[in-house]
């Protein structure tokens, strides 16, 4: 495997109390003992983080598109220009919240895997962030449909 830093892999000790993420060297891969289903669980944890990262990127793209008032067929109305900045900033903040939530969940799960205490479930913080994001997306869709209907009259 190509390693631009030339670091060696770090073997994680299950009896250690420190977080395996901050073991030196920082960019080295972490090696866990594959006793039961550890490899599958680590891959699932990484996929979950990548899903949160993908959602964060999508929301950032939507944020930029809303702030720039991107239209393909016509010019934005004054109402659309007025609400573009607050809605775009809201999506930008939620994008950062998704990224922080996903990364925090990833770190917490890796730390628990290192101590063999991980449970495969999401916490209440993740549920709250996801509920706020879902409600915001639905509200933005309703808002966009309402402003589109008002501008077409």
N, CA, C and O atoms as a GROMACS GRO file, in nm:
protein
  612
    1UNK      N    1   0.084  -0.117   0.000
    1UNK     CA    2   0.000   0.000   0.000
    1UNK      C    3   0.089   0.124   0.000
    1UNK      O    4   0.191   0.128   0.070
    2UNK      N    5   0.051   0.224  -0.079
    2UNK     CA    6   0.128   0.348  -0.088
    2UNK      C    7   0.102   0.434   0.035
    2UNK      O    8  -0.013   0.458   0.072
    3UNK      N    9   0.208   0.479   0.098
    3UNK     CA   10   0.198   0.564   0.215
    3UNK      C   11   0.292   0.682   0.196
    3UNK      O   12   0.414   0.666   0.210
    4UNK      N   13   0.239   0.802   0.165
    4UNK     CA   14   0.328   0.916   0.136
    4UNK      C   15   0.408   0.962   0.256
    4UNK      O   16   0.511   1.027   0.238
    5UNK      N   17   0.364   0.932   0.378
    5UNK     CA   18   0.436   0.976   0.498
    5UNK      C   19   0.535   0.871   0.548
    5UNK      O   20   0.619   0.900   0.634
    6UNK      N   21   0.527   0.751   0.495
    6UNK     CA   22   0.620   0.646   0.535
    6UNK      C   23   0.597   0.596   0.677
    6UNK      O   24   0.689   0.544   0.740
    7UNK      N   25   0.475   0.613   0.728
    7UNK     CA   26   0.444   0.570   0.864
    7UNK      C   27   0.410   0.422   0.867
    7UNK      O   28   0.362   0.365   0.770
    8UNK      N   29   0.436   0.362   0.980
    8UNK     CA   30   0.400   0.222   0.999
    8UNK      C   31   0.263   0.215   1.064
    8UNK      O   32   0.218   0.311   1.127
    9UNK      N   33   0.199   0.103   1.051
    9UNK     CA   34   0.066   0.085   1.108
    9UNK      C   35   0.075   0.083   1.260
    9UNK      O   36   0.175   0.040   1.318
   10UNK      N   37  -0.031   0.130   1.325
   10UNK     CA   38  -0.040   0.135   1.470
   10UNK      C   39  -0.132   0.023   1.515
   10UNK      O   40  -0.248   0.018   1.474
   11UNK      N   41  -0.082  -0.066   1.598
   11UNK     CA   42  -0.164  -0.172   1.654
   11UNK      C   43  -0.234  -0.119   1.778
   11UNK      O   44  -0.170  -0.069   1.870
   12UNK      N   45  -0.367  -0.132   1.780
   12UNK     CA   46  -0.447  -0.078   1.890
   12UNK      C   47  -0.454  -0.181   2.001
   12UNK      O   48  -0.491  -0.296   1.979
   13UNK      N   49  -0.417  -0.138   2.121
   13UNK     CA   50  -0.424  -0.223   2.239
   13UNK      C   51  -0.562  -0.207   2.302
   13UNK      O   52  -0.603  -0.095   2.332
   14UNK      N   53  -0.632  -0.318   2.322
   14UNK     CA   54  -0.768  -0.312   2.374
   14UNK      C   55  -0.774  -0.273   2.522
   14UNK      O   56  -0.879  -0.231   2.570
   15UNK      N   57  -0.666  -0.286   2.593
   15UNK     CA   58  -0.667  -0.251   2.735
   15UNK      C   59  -0.629  -0.105   2.758
   15UNK      O   60  -0.635  -0.058   2.872
   16UNK      N   61  -0.589  -0.034   2.655
   16UNK     CA   62  -0.550   0.105   2.668
   16UNK      C   63  -0.672   0.194   2.689
   16UNK      O   64  -0.779   0.167   2.635
   17UNK      N   65  -0.655   0.300   2.766
   17UNK     CA   66  -0.765   0.392   2.792
   17UNK      C   67  -0.763   0.513   2.699
   17UNK      O   68  -0.863   0.585   2.690
   18UNK      N   69  -0.652   0.537   2.630
   18UNK     CA   70  -0.645   0.653   2.542
   18UNK      C   71  -0.712   0.624   2.408
   18UNK      O   72  -0.724   0.508   2.367
   19UNK      N   73  -0.754   0.730   2.341
   19UNK     CA   74  -0.824   0.717   2.214
   19UNK      C   75  -0.726   0.670   2.106
   19UNK      O   76  -0.616   0.724   2.095
   20UNK      N   77  -0.765   0.570   2.027
   20UNK     CA   78  -0.674   0.520   1.922
   20UNK      C   79  -0.655   0.619   1.807
   20UNK      O   80  -0.559   0.607   1.731
   21UNK      N   81  -0.744   0.714   1.794
   21UNK     CA   82  -0.734   0.811   1.684
   21UNK      C   83  -0.611   0.899   1.702
   21UNK      O   84  -0.550   0.940   1.603
   22UNK      N   85  -0.574   0.927   1.826
   22UNK     CA   86  -0.465   1.022   1.851
   22UNK      C   87  -0.332   0.954   1.881
   22UNK      O   88  -0.241   1.017   1.936
   23UNK      N   89  -0.319   0.826   1.846
   23UNK     CA   90  -0.192   0.758   1.862
   23UNK      C   91  -0.096   0.804   1.753
   23UNK      O   92  -0.138   0.833   1.641
   24UNK      N   93   0.031   0.812   1.786
   24UNK     CA   94   0.130   0.853   1.687
   24UNK      C   95   0.181   0.733   1.612
   24UNK      O   96   0.190   0.625   1.671
   25UNK      N   97   0.214   0.745   1.489
   25UNK     CA   98   0.201   0.856   1.395
   25UNK      C   99   0.056   0.878   1.355
   25UNK      O  100  -0.022   0.783   1.345
   26UNK      N  101   0.018   1.004   1.333
   26UNK     CA  102  -0.121   1.042   1.314
   26UNK      C  103  -0.183   0.986   1.186
   26UNK      O  104  -0.300   0.949   1.187
   27UNK      N  105  -0.108   0.978   1.077
   27UNK     CA  106  -0.165   0.936   0.950
   27UNK      C  107  -0.145   0.788   0.922
   27UNK      O  108  -0.166   0.742   0.809
   28UNK      N  109  -0.106   0.714   1.022
   28UNK     CA  110  -0.083   0.570   1.003
   28UNK      C  111  -0.216   0.495   1.016
   28UNK      O  112  -0.305   0.539   1.089
   29UNK      N  113  -0.230   0.384   0.947
   29UNK     CA  114  -0.352   0.304   0.962
   29UNK      C  115  -0.357   0.239   1.100
   29UNK      O  116  -0.254   0.205   1.158
   30UNK      N  117  -0.478   0.222   1.151
   30UNK     CA  118  -0.499   0.157   1.280
   30UNK      C  119  -0.527   0.009   1.256
   30UNK      O  120  -0.609  -0.026   1.172
   31UNK      N  121  -0.459  -0.077   1.331
   31UNK     CA  122  -0.480  -0.221   1.320
   31UNK      C  123  -0.549  -0.272   1.446
   31UNK      O  124  -0.498  -0.255   1.557
   32UNK      N  125  -0.664  -0.334   1.428
   32UNK     CA  126  -0.740  -0.395   1.537
   32UNK      C  127  -0.736  -0.546   1.520
   32UNK      O  128  -0.727  -0.595   1.408
   33UNK      N  129  -0.741  -0.619   1.631
   33UNK     CA  130  -0.751  -0.764   1.623
   33UNK      C  131  -0.890  -0.799   1.570
   33UNK      O  132  -0.991  -0.749   1.621
   34UNK      N  133  -0.895  -0.884   1.468
   34UNK     CA  134  -1.024  -0.925   1.413
   34UNK      C  135  -1.068  -1.052   1.482
   34UNK      O  136  -1.048  -1.163   1.432
   35UNK      N  137  -1.128  -1.036   1.600
   35UNK     CA  138  -1.167  -1.151   1.680
   35UNK      C  139  -1.304  -1.204   1.638
   35UNK      O  140  -1.317  -1.323   1.609
   36UNK      N  141  -1.402  -1.119   1.633
   36UNK     CA  142  -1.537  -1.165   1.596
   36UNK      C  143  -1.578  -1.100   1.464
   36UNK      O  144  -1.543  -1.150   1.357
   37UNK      N  145  -1.650  -0.992   1.472
   37UNK     CA  146  -1.694  -0.923   1.350
   37UNK      C  147  -1.636  -0.783   1.344
   37UNK      O  148  -1.700  -0.690   1.294
   38UNK      N  149  -1.514  -0.768   1.394
   38UNK     CA  150  -1.453  -0.635   1.405
   38UNK      C  151  -1.432  -0.568   1.269
   38UNK      O  152  -1.459  -0.449   1.254
   39UNK      N  153  -1.385  -0.644   1.171
   39UNK     CA  154  -1.358  -0.584   1.039
   39UNK      C  155  -1.487  -0.535   0.976
   39UNK      O  156  -1.490  -0.426   0.918
   40UNK      N  157  -1.592  -0.613   0.986
   40UNK     CA  158  -1.721  -0.571   0.931
   40UNK      C  159  -1.773  -0.447   1.002
   40UNK      O  160  -1.826  -0.356   0.938
   41UNK      N  161  -1.758  -0.443   1.135
   41UNK     CA  162  -1.806  -0.328   1.212
   41UNK      C  163  -1.728  -0.201   1.179
   41UNK      O  164  -1.787  -0.094   1.170
   42UNK      N  165  -1.597  -0.212   1.161
   42UNK     CA  166  -1.517  -0.095   1.125
   42UNK      C  167  -1.555  -0.044   0.987
   42UNK      O  168  -1.563   0.077   0.965
   43UNK      N  169  -1.577  -0.135   0.894
   43UNK     CA  170  -1.619  -0.093   0.760
   43UNK      C  171  -1.756  -0.026   0.765
   43UNK      O  172  -1.779   0.073   0.695
   44UNK      N  173  -1.846  -0.078   0.846
   44UNK     CA  174  -1.978  -0.016   0.860
   44UNK      C  175  -1.967   0.123   0.922
   44UNK      O  176  -2.039   0.215   0.881
   45UNK      N  177  -1.877   0.139   1.019
   45UNK     CA  178  -1.856   0.270   1.081
   45UNK      C  179  -1.801   0.370   0.979
   45UNK      O  180  -1.844   0.485   0.976
   46UNK      N  181  -1.709   0.326   0.897
   46UNK     CA  182  -1.654   0.415   0.794
   46UNK      C  183  -1.759   0.451   0.690
   46UNK      O  184  -1.766   0.565   0.645
   47UNK      N  185  -1.844   0.354   0.651
   47UNK     CA  186  -1.951   0.383   0.556
   47UNK      C  187  -2.050   0.484   0.614
   47UNK      O  188  -2.100   0.570   0.542
   48UNK      N  189  -2.078   0.472   0.742
   48UNK     CA  190  -2.170   0.566   0.806
   48UNK      C  191  -2.110   0.706   0.806
   48UNK      O  192  -2.180   0.803   0.776
   49UNK      N  193  -1.982   0.718   0.838
   49UNK     CA  194  -1.917   0.849   0.833
   49UNK      C  195  -1.919   0.905   0.691
   49UNK      O  196  -1.946   1.024   0.672
   50UNK      N  197  -1.891   0.821   0.593
   50UNK     CA  198  -1.892   0.868   0.454
   50UNK      C  199  -2.031   0.910   0.410
   50UNK      O  200  -2.045   1.000   0.326
   51UNK      N  201  -2.135   0.848   0.463
   51UNK     CA  202  -2.272   0.890   0.432
   51UNK      C  203  -2.300   1.028   0.491
   51UNK      O  204  -2.363   1.112   0.425
   52UNK      N  205  -2.254   1.052   0.613
   52UNK     CA  206  -2.271   1.185   0.673
   52UNK      C  207  -2.190   1.288   0.595
   52UNK      O  208  -2.236   1.401   0.576
   53UNK      N  209  -2.072   1.251   0.549
   53UNK     CA  210  -1.989   1.341   0.470
   53UNK      C  211  -2.058   1.374   0.336
   53UNK      O  212  -2.056   1.489   0.293
   54UNK      N  213  -2.116   1.274   0.273
   54UNK     CA  214  -2.187   1.295   0.146
   54UNK      C  215  -2.307   1.388   0.167
   54UNK      O  216  -2.330   1.477   0.085
   55UNK      N  217  -2.383   1.368   0.276
   55UNK     CA  218  -2.496   1.455   0.305
   55UNK      C  219  -2.448   1.598   0.328
   55UNK      O  220  -2.511   1.693   0.283
   56UNK      N  221  -2.337   1.612   0.398
   56UNK     CA  222  -2.281   1.745   0.423
   56UNK      C  223  -2.239   1.813   0.293
   56UNK      O  224  -2.262   1.933   0.276
   57UNK      N  225  -2.180   1.739   0.203
   57UNK     CA  226  -2.139   1.797   0.074
   57UNK      C  227  -2.260   1.836  -0.009
   57UNK      O  228  -2.262   1.943  -0.069
   58UNK      N  229  -2.362   1.751  -0.012
   58UNK     CA  230  -2.485   1.784  -0.086
   58UNK      C  231  -2.547   1.913  -0.031
   58UNK      O  232  -2.590   2.000  -0.107
   59UNK      N  233  -2.552   1.922   0.101
   59UNK     CA  234  -2.614   2.041   0.161
   59UNK      C  235  -2.530   2.166   0.136
   59UNK      O  236  -2.584   2.275   0.122
   60UNK      N  237  -2.399   2.151   0.129
   60UNK     CA  238  -2.312   2.265   0.095
   60UNK      C  239  -2.336   2.311  -0.048
   60UNK      O  240  -2.340   2.432  -0.075
   61UNK      N  241  -2.354   2.217  -0.138
   61UNK     CA  242  -2.382   2.252  -0.278
   61UNK      C  243  -2.517   2.323  -0.288
   61UNK      O  244  -2.529   2.423  -0.360
   62UNK      N  245  -2.617   2.273  -0.217
   62UNK     CA  246  -2.748   2.339  -0.216
   62UNK      C  247  -2.737   2.478  -0.156
   62UNK      O  248  -2.799   2.573  -0.205
   63UNK      N  249  -2.657   2.491  -0.052
   63UNK     CA  250  -2.637   2.621   0.012
   63UNK      C  251  -2.580   2.722  -0.086
   63UNK      O  252  -2.629   2.835  -0.095
   64UNK      N  253  -2.478   2.683  -0.157
   64UNK     CA  254  -2.416   2.774  -0.256
   64UNK      C  255  -2.515   2.808  -0.366
   64UNK      O  256  -2.524   2.923  -0.410
   65UNK      N  257  -2.590   2.708  -0.413
   65UNK     CA  258  -2.687   2.732  -0.520
   65UNK      C  259  -2.797   2.827  -0.474
   65UNK      O  260  -2.840   2.912  -0.551
   66UNK      N  261  -2.843   2.814  -0.351
   66UNK     CA  262  -2.948   2.902  -0.300
   66UNK      C  263  -2.894   3.042  -0.279
   66UNK      O  264  -2.960   3.140  -0.315
   67UNK      N  265  -2.776   3.053  -0.222
   67UNK     CA  266  -2.719   3.186  -0.198
   67UNK      C  267  -2.695   3.260  -0.330
   67UNK      O  268  -2.717   3.381  -0.336
   68UNK      N  269  -2.652   3.191  -0.433
   68UNK     CA  270  -2.628   3.255  -0.562
   68UNK      C  271  -2.756   3.276  -0.643
   68UNK      O  272  -2.753   3.334  -0.751
   69UNK      N  273  -2.869   3.228  -0.588
   69UNK     CA  274  -2.999   3.238  -0.658
   69UNK      C  275  -2.988   3.184  -0.800
   69UNK      O  276  -3.020   3.253  -0.897
   70UNK      N  277  -2.944   3.061  -0.810
   70UNK     CA  278  -2.918   2.998  -0.938
   70UNK      C  279  -3.050   2.963  -1.008
   70UNK      O  280  -3.130   2.886  -0.954
   71UNK      N  281  -3.074   3.020  -1.125
   71UNK     CA  282  -3.193   2.993  -1.205
   71UNK      C  283  -3.150   2.959  -1.347
   71UNK      O  284  -3.058   3.021  -1.401
   72UNK      N  285  -3.216   2.862  -1.405
   72UNK     CA  286  -3.181   2.823  -1.541
   72UNK      C  287  -3.260   2.901  -1.646
   72UNK      O  288  -3.208   2.932  -1.752
   73UNK      N  289  -3.389   2.933  -1.616
   73UNK     CA  290  -3.476   2.991  -1.718
   73UNK      C  291  -3.504   3.139  -1.699
   73UNK      O  292  -3.530   3.209  -1.797
   74UNK      N  293  -3.502   3.189  -1.577
   74UNK     CA  294  -3.542   3.328  -1.555
   74UNK      C  295  -3.457   3.392  -1.447
   74UNK      O  296  -3.378   3.326  -1.380
   75UNK      N  297  -3.476   3.522  -1.431
   75UNK     CA  298  -3.407   3.596  -1.326
   75UNK      C  299  -3.481   3.579  -1.194
   75UNK      O  300  -3.604   3.566  -1.194
   76UNK      N  301  -3.410   3.580  -1.081
   76UNK     CA  302  -3.478   3.566  -0.951
   76UNK      C  303  -3.560   3.690  -0.919
   76UNK      O  304  -3.523   3.802  -0.955
   77UNK      N  305  -3.673   3.669  -0.850
   77UNK     CA  306  -3.756   3.781  -0.808
   77UNK      C  307  -3.696   3.846  -0.684
   77UNK      O  308  -3.600   3.794  -0.627
   78UNK      N  309  -3.752   3.958  -0.645
   78UNK     CA  310  -3.700   4.027  -0.526
   78UNK      C  311  -3.724   3.944  -0.400
   78UNK      O  312  -3.641   3.945  -0.310
   79UNK      N  313  -3.837   3.872  -0.394
   79UNK     CA  314  -3.863   3.784  -0.278
   79UNK      C  315  -3.761   3.672  -0.271
   79UNK      O  316  -3.712   3.639  -0.163
   80UNK      N  317  -3.729   3.613  -0.384
   80UNK     CA  318  -3.629   3.507  -0.387
   80UNK      C  319  -3.492   3.558  -0.347
   80UNK      O  320  -3.417   3.490  -0.276
   81UNK      N  321  -3.458   3.678  -0.391
   81UNK     CA  322  -3.330   3.737  -0.352
   81UNK      C  323  -3.326   3.766  -0.202
   81UNK      O  324  -3.221   3.753  -0.139
   82UNK      N  325  -3.441   3.805  -0.146
   82UNK     CA  326  -3.448   3.839  -0.005
   82UNK      C  327  -3.431   3.716   0.085
   82UNK      O  328  -3.366   3.723   0.190
   83UNK      N  329  -3.488   3.603   0.044
   83UNK     CA  330  -3.480   3.484   0.129
   83UNK      C  331  -3.360   3.396   0.095
   83UNK      O  332  -3.334   3.298   0.166
   84UNK      N  333  -3.288   3.427  -0.010
   84UNK     CA  334  -3.177   3.341  -0.053
   84UNK      C  335  -3.066   3.333   0.052
   84UNK      O  336  -3.019   3.224   0.082
   85UNK      N  337  -3.026   3.446   0.106
   85UNK     CA  338  -2.914   3.447   0.202
   85UNK      C  339  -2.948   3.374   0.332
   85UNK      O  340  -2.869   3.290   0.374
   86UNK      N  341  -3.063   3.401   0.398
   86UNK     CA  342  -3.092   3.328   0.521
   86UNK      C  343  -3.108   3.177   0.500
   86UNK      O  344  -3.059   3.098   0.581
   87UNK      N  345  -3.175   3.138   0.392
   87UNK     CA  346  -3.193   2.995   0.366
   87UNK      C  347  -3.060   2.930   0.331
   87UNK      O  348  -3.031   2.819   0.376
   88UNK      N  349  -2.978   2.997   0.253
   88UNK     CA  350  -2.846   2.944   0.218
   88UNK      C  351  -2.757   2.930   0.340
   88UNK      O  352  -2.687   2.829   0.354
   89UNK      N  353  -2.758   3.030   0.428
   89UNK     CA  354  -2.678   3.020   0.551
   89UNK      C  355  -2.728   2.909   0.642
   89UNK      O  356  -2.648   2.842   0.708
   90UNK      N  357  -2.860   2.889   0.646
   90UNK     CA  358  -2.915   2.782   0.727
   90UNK      C  359  -2.867   2.646   0.675
   90UNK      O  360  -2.829   2.558   0.754
   91UNK      N  361  -2.869   2.628   0.543
   91UNK     CA  362  -2.820   2.503   0.487
   91UNK      C  363  -2.669   2.487   0.510
   91UNK      O  364  -2.621   2.376   0.532
   92UNK      N  365  -2.597   2.596   0.506
   92UNK     CA  366  -2.453   2.590   0.533
   92UNK      C  367  -2.425   2.548   0.677
   92UNK      O  368  -2.338   2.465   0.702
   93UNK      N  369  -2.499   2.605   0.772
   93UNK     CA  370  -2.482   2.567   0.912
   93UNK      C  371  -2.522   2.420   0.936
   93UNK      O  372  -2.455   2.348   1.010
   94UNK      N  373  -2.630   2.378   0.873
   94UNK     CA  374  -2.670   2.238   0.887
   94UNK      C  375  -2.570   2.145   0.821
   94UNK      O  376  -2.551   2.032   0.867
   95UNK      N  377  -2.505   2.189   0.715
   95UNK     CA  378  -2.401   2.110   0.651
   95UNK      C  379  -2.285   2.088   0.748
   95UNK      O  380  -2.234   1.977   0.762
   96UNK      N  381  -2.244   2.195   0.815
   96UNK     CA  382  -2.137   2.182   0.915
   96UNK      C  383  -2.180   2.095   1.032
   96UNK      O  384  -2.101   2.017   1.085
   97UNK      N  385  -2.307   2.106   1.073
   97UNK     CA  386  -2.358   2.023   1.182
   97UNK      C  387  -2.355   1.875   1.144
   97UNK      O  388  -2.322   1.790   1.226
   98UNK      N  389  -2.390   1.845   1.019
   98UNK     CA  390  -2.385   1.706   0.972
   98UNK      C  391  -2.242   1.654   0.972
   98UNK      O  392  -2.216   1.541   1.013
   99UNK      N  393  -2.150   1.736   0.927
   99UNK     CA  394  -2.009   1.695   0.922
   99UNK      C  395  -1.956   1.672   1.064
   99UNK      O  396  -1.889   1.571   1.088
  100UNK      N  397  -1.984   1.762   1.154
  100UNK     CA  398  -1.936   1.748   1.293
  100UNK      C  399  -2.002   1.628   1.360
  100UNK      O  400  -1.936   1.553   1.432
  101UNK      N  401  -2.132   1.610   1.338
  101UNK     CA  402  -2.202   1.496   1.398
  101UNK      C  403  -2.147   1.363   1.347
  101UNK      O  404  -2.124   1.271   1.425
  102UNK      N  405  -2.126   1.354   1.215
  102UNK     CA  406  -2.073   1.231   1.158
  102UNK      C  407  -1.932   1.200   1.207
  102UNK      O  408  -1.901   1.086   1.239
  103UNK      N  409  -1.847   1.304   1.212
  103UNK     CA  410  -1.710   1.282   1.258
  103UNK      C  411  -1.706   1.247   1.407
  103UNK      O  412  -1.629   1.161   1.449
  104UNK      N  413  -1.790   1.314   1.486
  104UNK     CA  414  -1.796   1.282   1.629
  104UNK      C  415  -1.845   1.141   1.654
  104UNK      O  416  -1.792   1.070   1.740
  105UNK      N  417  -1.945   1.099   1.579
  105UNK     CA  418  -1.996   0.963   1.591
  105UNK      C  419  -1.890   0.861   1.550
  105UNK      O  420  -1.878   0.756   1.614
  106UNK      N  421  -1.814   0.892   1.445
  106UNK     CA  422  -1.707   0.804   1.400
  106UNK      C  423  -1.600   0.790   1.508
  106UNK      O  424  -1.557   0.678   1.540
  107UNK      N  425  -1.556   0.903   1.564
  107UNK     CA  426  -1.452   0.897   1.668
  107UNK      C  427  -1.500   0.821   1.791
  107UNK      O  428  -1.426   0.741   1.848
  108UNK      N  429  -1.624   0.847   1.832
  108UNK     CA  430  -1.677   0.779   1.950
  108UNK      C  431  -1.684   0.628   1.928
  108UNK      O  432  -1.651   0.550   2.017
  109UNK      N  433  -1.726   0.587   1.808
  109UNK     CA  434  -1.739   0.445   1.780
  109UNK      C  435  -1.602   0.378   1.771
  109UNK      O  436  -1.585   0.266   1.820
  110UNK      N  437  -1.503   0.443   1.709
  110UNK     CA  438  -1.368   0.386   1.702
  110UNK      C  439  -1.310   0.372   1.842
  110UNK      O  440  -1.246   0.271   1.874
  111UNK      N  441  -1.332   0.472   1.926
  111UNK     CA  442  -1.281   0.465   2.063
  111UNK      C  443  -1.346   0.349   2.138
  111UNK      O  444  -1.278   0.279   2.213
  112UNK      N  445  -1.476   0.327   2.117
  112UNK     CA  446  -1.543   0.215   2.183
  112UNK      C  447  -1.502   0.081   2.124
  112UNK      O  448  -1.493  -0.018   2.196
  113UNK      N  449  -1.476   0.077   1.992
  113UNK     CA  450  -1.426  -0.046   1.932
  113UNK      C  451  -1.291  -0.084   1.992
  113UNK      O  452  -1.263  -0.202   2.014
  114UNK      N  453  -1.209   0.015   2.019
  114UNK     CA  454  -1.077  -0.013   2.075
  114UNK      C  455  -1.089  -0.076   2.213
  114UNK      O  456  -1.003  -0.154   2.253
  115UNK      N  457  -1.195  -0.042   2.287
  115UNK     CA  458  -1.216  -0.100   2.420
  115UNK      C  459  -1.316  -0.215   2.418
  115UNK      O  460  -1.351  -0.270   2.523
  116UNK      N  461  -1.361  -0.252   2.299
  116UNK     CA  462  -1.461  -0.358   2.280
  116UNK      C  463  -1.590  -0.330   2.356
  116UNK      O  464  -1.647  -0.417   2.420
  117UNK      N  465  -1.636  -0.205   2.345
  117UNK     CA  466  -1.759  -0.165   2.412
  117UNK      C  467  -1.861  -0.106   2.316
  117UNK      O  468  -1.961  -0.050   2.360
  118UNK      N  469  -1.839  -0.116   2.189
  118UNK     CA  470  -1.924  -0.048   2.091
  118UNK      C  471  -2.059  -0.118   2.078
  118UNK      O  472  -2.068  -0.241   2.076
  119UNK      N  473  -2.161  -0.036   2.069
  119UNK     CA  474  -2.294  -0.083   2.037
  119UNK      C  475  -2.331  -0.025   1.902
  119UNK      O  476  -2.302   0.091   1.873
  120UNK      N  477  -2.394  -0.105   1.820
  120UNK     CA  478  -2.432  -0.058   1.688
  120UNK      C  479  -2.569   0.007   1.699
  120UNK      O  480  -2.672  -0.058   1.682
  121UNK      N  481  -2.567   0.135   1.729
  121UNK     CA  482  -2.690   0.213   1.738
  121UNK      C  483  -2.653   0.359   1.727
  121UNK      O  484  -2.538   0.397   1.749
  122UNK      N  485  -2.750   0.439   1.695
  122UNK     CA  486  -2.723   0.582   1.688
  122UNK      C  487  -2.771   0.646   1.816
  122UNK      O  488  -2.865   0.599   1.880
  123UNK      N  489  -2.706   0.754   1.854
  123UNK     CA  490  -2.742   0.823   1.976
  123UNK      C  491  -2.848   0.927   1.952
  123UNK      O  492  -2.891   0.949   1.839
  124UNK      N  493  -2.891   0.991   2.057
  124UNK     CA  494  -2.997   1.092   2.046
  124UNK      C  495  -2.948   1.216   1.972
  124UNK      O  496  -3.027   1.284   1.906
  125UNK      N  497  -2.818   1.246   1.982
  125UNK     CA  498  -2.765   1.363   1.910
  125UNK      C  499  -2.778   1.343   1.759
  125UNK      O  500  -2.816   1.434   1.686
  126UNK      N  501  -2.745   1.224   1.713
  126UNK     CA  502  -2.757   1.193   1.571
  126UNK      C  503  -2.902   1.202   1.526
  126UNK      O  504  -2.930   1.254   1.418
  127UNK      N  505  -2.993   1.151   1.607
  127UNK     CA  506  -3.135   1.156   1.572
  127UNK      C  507  -3.186   1.300   1.566
  127UNK      O  508  -3.265   1.334   1.478
  128UNK      N  509  -3.141   1.384   1.659
  128UNK     CA  510  -3.183   1.524   1.659
  128UNK      C  511  -3.132   1.597   1.536
  128UNK      O  512  -3.206   1.669   1.470
  129UNK      N  513  -3.003   1.578   1.504
  129UNK     CA  514  -2.945   1.643   1.385
  129UNK      C  515  -3.018   1.597   1.260
  129UNK      O  516  -3.053   1.679   1.174
  130UNK      N  517  -3.042   1.468   1.249
  130UNK     CA  518  -3.108   1.416   1.130
  130UNK      C  519  -3.251   1.467   1.119
  130UNK      O  520  -3.296   1.497   1.009
  131UNK      N  521  -3.323   1.477   1.230
  131UNK     CA  522  -3.460   1.528   1.228
  131UNK      C  523  -3.463   1.676   1.188
  131UNK      O  524  -3.549   1.717   1.110
  132UNK      N  525  -3.369   1.754   1.239
  132UNK     CA  526  -3.363   1.896   1.203
  132UNK      C  527  -3.331   1.911   1.055
  132UNK      O  528  -3.391   1.994   0.986
  133UNK      N  529  -3.238   1.833   1.005
  133UNK     CA  530  -3.202   1.839   0.863
  133UNK      C  531  -3.322   1.800   0.776
  133UNK      O  532  -3.351   1.867   0.677
  134UNK      N  533  -3.391   1.693   0.812
  134UNK     CA  534  -3.505   1.649   0.733
  134UNK      C  535  -3.616   1.753   0.734
  134UNK      O  536  -3.675   1.782   0.629
  135UNK      N  537  -3.646   1.811   0.850
  135UNK     CA  538  -3.750   1.915   0.858
  135UNK      C  539  -3.710   2.039   0.778
  135UNK      O  540  -3.795   2.102   0.714
  136UNK      N  541  -3.583   2.074   0.781
  136UNK     CA  542  -3.536   2.190   0.706
  136UNK      C  543  -3.548   2.167   0.556
  136UNK      O  544  -3.586   2.257   0.482
  137UNK      N  545  -3.514   2.048   0.511
  137UNK     CA  546  -3.525   2.017   0.368
  137UNK      C  547  -3.671   2.023   0.324
  137UNK      O  548  -3.701   2.080   0.219
  138UNK      N  549  -3.761   1.967   0.402
  138UNK     CA  550  -3.904   1.971   0.368
  138UNK      C  551  -3.955   2.115   0.370
  138UNK      O  552  -4.028   2.155   0.279
  139UNK      N  553  -3.916   2.194   0.471
  139UNK     CA  554  -3.959   2.333   0.479
  139UNK      C  555  -3.904   2.414   0.361
  139UNK      O  556  -3.975   2.498   0.306
  140UNK      N  557  -3.780   2.388   0.322
  140UNK     CA  558  -3.722   2.459   0.207
  140UNK      C  559  -3.796   2.423   0.078
  140UNK      O  560  -3.819   2.509  -0.006
  141UNK      N  561  -3.832   2.298   0.063
  141UNK     CA  562  -3.907   2.257  -0.057
  141UNK      C  563  -4.043   2.327  -0.061
  141UNK      O  564  -4.085   2.375  -0.167
  142UNK      N  565  -4.112   2.333   0.053
  142UNK     CA  566  -4.240   2.402   0.058
  142UNK      C  567  -4.222   2.550   0.028
  142UNK      O  568  -4.301   2.609  -0.046
  143UNK      N  569  -4.118   2.610   0.085
  143UNK     CA  570  -4.089   2.751   0.061
  143UNK      C  571  -4.060   2.778  -0.086
  143UNK      O  572  -4.110   2.875  -0.143
  144UNK      N  573  -3.979   2.693  -0.147
  144UNK     CA  574  -3.945   2.710  -0.288
  144UNK      C  575  -4.068   2.693  -0.378
  144UNK      O  576  -4.085   2.765  -0.476
  145UNK      N  577  -4.154   2.596  -0.344
  145UNK     CA  578  -4.276   2.577  -0.422
  145UNK      C  579  -4.371   2.696  -0.406
  145UNK      O  580  -4.436   2.737  -0.503
  146UNK      N  581  -4.379   2.750  -0.285
  146UNK     CA  582  -4.466   2.865  -0.261
  146UNK      C  583  -4.417   2.989  -0.334
  146UNK      O  584  -4.497   3.061  -0.394
  147UNK      N  585  -4.285   3.013  -0.330
  147UNK     CA  586  -4.233   3.131  -0.400
  147UNK      C  587  -4.242   3.112  -0.552
  147UNK      O  588  -4.261   3.210  -0.625
  148UNK      N  589  -4.230   2.989  -0.598
  148UNK     CA  590  -4.245   2.963  -0.742
  148UNK      C  591  -4.388   2.986  -0.785
  148UNK      O  592  -4.412   3.042  -0.892
  149UNK      N  593  -4.485   2.943  -0.703
  149UNK     CA  594  -4.625   2.962  -0.735
  149UNK      C  595  -4.661   3.111  -0.731
  149UNK      O  596  -4.738   3.159  -0.814
  150UNK      N  597  -4.603   3.185  -0.634
  150UNK     CA  598  -4.632   3.328  -0.623
  150UNK      C  599  -4.570   3.406  -0.739
  150UNK      O  600  -4.628   3.503  -0.787
  151UNK      N  601  -4.453   3.365  -0.784
  151UNK     CA  602  -4.387   3.437  -0.894
  151UNK      C  603  -4.447   3.404  -1.030
  151UNK      O  604  -4.431   3.481  -1.124
  152UNK      N  605  -4.515   3.291  -1.043
  152UNK     CA  606  -4.574   3.254  -1.172
  152UNK      C  607  -4.708   3.322  -1.195
  152UNK      O  608  -4.759   3.318  -1.307
  153UNK      N  609  -4.767   3.385  -1.093
  153UNK     CA  610  -4.896   3.453  -1.107
  153UNK      C  611  -4.884   3.584  -1.173
  153UNK      O  612  -4.984   3.653  -1.193
   0.00000   0.00000   0.00000
